[in-house]
Amino acid sequence: MERSVIARRLGSTPYQRGSRQEFSCPDIFELADGRFAVIGTDMTAELSAHLPPDAGVADYERIVVITRDTMLHAKRDIPDA
């Protein structure tokens, strides 16, 4: 397996989406090994009790929330397969 290296950003930069603090905004990246990394707000404590019965969060996982705008800007860069 390849190392977890960021290959590219999906969508616009936070600055292009209107942020004036580019270092502290949601972002989505594709890793060299095909996985995705998300920078967002950790909402695990608030949302884990509201997950559907067939979903769960492992000790090493977090529920991360990003803005709708971040996802919509990334949509064009998300591969179909």
ABEGO torsion letter per residue (X at the ends): XBBBBBABBBEBBAAAAGBABAAABBBBBBBAAGBBBBBBBBAAAAAAAABBAABBBBAABBBBBBBAAAAAAAAAABBAX
